[in-house]
Amino acid sequence: MSTDRDRPDACPGAVEVHRAADGGLARVRVPGGTLSAARWDVLRTAALELGDGALELTSRANVQLRGLAEGAESELAARLREAGLLPSLTHERVRNVVADPLADNQALVDAIDAALCAAPELADLPGRFLVTVGRGVSGLAGDVGLVGDALFLAGVDSGIRVTDPVAAVVRVARLFRELRGNAWRLSEVDGGVGKITAALGGAGDERLPAVVTPVAPGPVGSVVVAGVPLGRLDARLLAGVPVRVTPWRSVVVPLGTDTTGLFTSADSPWHGVSACTGRPGCAKSLSDVRADVARWVGAPHAGRVHWSGCARRCGRPAGDVVEFVATGDGYEEIR
C-alpha cells in the first residue's frame, strides 16, 4: 500500500545528529556490525570524551552516541573519518547493511557498502532503506536481501536467483529510488515488489522462508556472544577488543575477553529484554523506562519483552514480543 509522506525520514546520522532531550544523538552506521579493535576504541573514546560515556547498540547493528554538546558532531565526524568509519559524507545515512553475525560474510558486506557509496544518485535513499545478508537476518524486513543466490525483496524471497549479488543490490536500490515517491520502504510502494521483479527478468518457482535467528549469548567456537543490558554499553568496557555488533544488541568478541558488565548466558534475566530510551533522554516518553525495567528485571517472563515510553513504541524488535507501553499512569501490556 502506498504511503504519502510530507517530510523526509528523520533518521539521525553521524553528521546530521538528532537533538534529543539529553543532547545530540549521533548514529554511526557499521555495515555488517564489524569493528576492528582500533575502530571500536575510536567509538569508545568519542563516547567518553564527547558524549555521555555510553554506546548504544541498535536493532540494525549500528552504534549510537548520546549527550553530544552543540557542535560536537564536527569533532566526532573528524574522528570517524580518520578511522575509516565515515567513508562517504553524502551516503553516510544510507549505509544500512545487516548481516548474520556468526557467518563469514563481511567481505560481501564491504563490497555492497562500497558499491552503494559509489553510486551518487543513491545518496538520497531514505535512511531506513535496509539491506540484509544471510539466512538468519532474512526476516528483518530488509528492502533487499541476499541468502546465497536468492534475492529477497521487502523481506520475502522474490524467486529471483542472482550471479552477481552486489550488482543486484545496487540495481534494486536504483529501481526503488525511481518508484518510491515519498515512501521510506519498499513495502510501502504499491506494486513495488512486482515491478522490480519484472524489471529484473521475472522469478522462478523456488521460495525460501524468511527467518530471524537471534544469536544466543554464550561461547560459539573461538568467540563468545555477550549480551548488553538494554543495549547500552559502558564505553570503558572492551578496550582494545575487536567486536561485531549484532542486531540483537549484543557483541561477538574473542573467547577469553573480559565480559564484566555484560551477560554470556541465555539464563540471564536481561536476555530477551529491550527498551526504548525513555526519560530523560526522550522528551516524548511518559516514563523513565530504563529505571522501570531495572526494577522489574528478574520477574518471570517467557520469550522477548520490550518496554516503550509512549505509543510510538520505538525500538520494538521484529517478531513475537510482549510489550509494556507507558500510558502516563503505569504500563499497558500488549501481547
Residue, then its C-alpha position, 0 to 999 in steps of 0.5 A: m500500500s502506498t504511503d504519502r509522506d510530507r517530510p523526509d525520514a528523520c533518521p539521525g546520522a553521524v553528521e546530521v545528529h538528532r537533538a534529543a532531550d539529553g543532547g545530540l544523538a549521533r548514529v554511526r552506521v557499521p555495515g555488517g556490525t564489524l569493528s576492528a579493535a582500533r575502530w571500536d576504541v575510536l567509538r569508545t573514546a568519542a563516547l567518553e570524551l564527547g558524549d555521555g560515556a555510553l554506546e548504544l547498540t541498535s536493532r540494525a547493528n549500528v552504534q549510537l552516541r548520546g549527550l553530544a554538546e552543540g557542535a560536537e558532531s564536527e569533532l566526532a565526524a573528524r574522528l570517524r573519518e580518520a578511522g575509516l568509519l565515515p567513508s562517504l559524507t553524502h551516503e553516510r545515512v544510507r549505509n544500512v547493511v545487516a548481516d548474520p553475525l556468526a557467518d563469514n560474510q563481511a567481505l560481501v558486506d564491504a563490497i555492497d557498502a562500497a558499491l552503494c557509496a559509489a553510486p551518487e544518485l543513491a545518496d538520497l535513499p531514505g535512511r531506513f532503506l535496509v539491506t540484509v545478508g544471510r539466512g538468519v537476518s532474512g526476516l528483518a524486513g530488509d528492502v533487499g536481501l541476499v541468502g546465497d543466490a536468492l534475492f529477497l525483496a521487502g523481506v520475502d524471497s522474490g524467486i529471483r536467483v542472482t550471479d552477481p549479488v552486489a550488482a543486484v543490490v545496487r540495481v534494486a536500490r536504483l529501481f526503488r529510488e525511481l518508484r518510491g515517491n515519498a515512501w521510506r520502504l519498499s513495502e510501502v510502494d504499491g506494486g513495488v515488489g512486482k515491478i522490480t521483479a519484472a524489471l529484473g527478468g521475472a522469478g522462478d518457482e523456488r521460495l525460501p522462508a524468511v527467518v530471524t535467528p537471534v544469536a544466543p549469548g554464550p561461547v560459539g567456537s573461538v568467540v563468545v556472544a555477550g549480551v548488553p543490558l538494554g543495549r547500552l554499553d559502558a564505553r570503558l568496557l572492551a578496550g582494545v577488543p575487536v567486536r561485531v555488533t549484532p542486531w540483537r544488541s549484543v557483541v561477538v568478541p574473542l573467547g577469553t575477553d573480559t565480559t564484566g558488565l555484560f551477560t554470556s548466558a541465555d539464563s540471564p534475566w536481561h536476555g530477551v529484554s529491550a527498551c526504548t530510551g525513555r526519560p530523560g533522554c526522550a522528551k516524548s516518553l511518559s516514563d523513565v523506562r530504563a529505571d522501570v525495567a531495572r526494577w522489574v528485571g528478574a520477574p518471570h517472563a517467557g520469550r522477548v519483552h520490550w518496554s516503550g515510553c509512549a505509543r510510538r513504541c520505538g525500538r520494538p524488535a521484529g517478531d513475537v514480543v510482549e510489550f509494556v507501553a507507558t500510558g502516563d499512569g503505569y504500563e499497558e501490556i500488549r501481547 
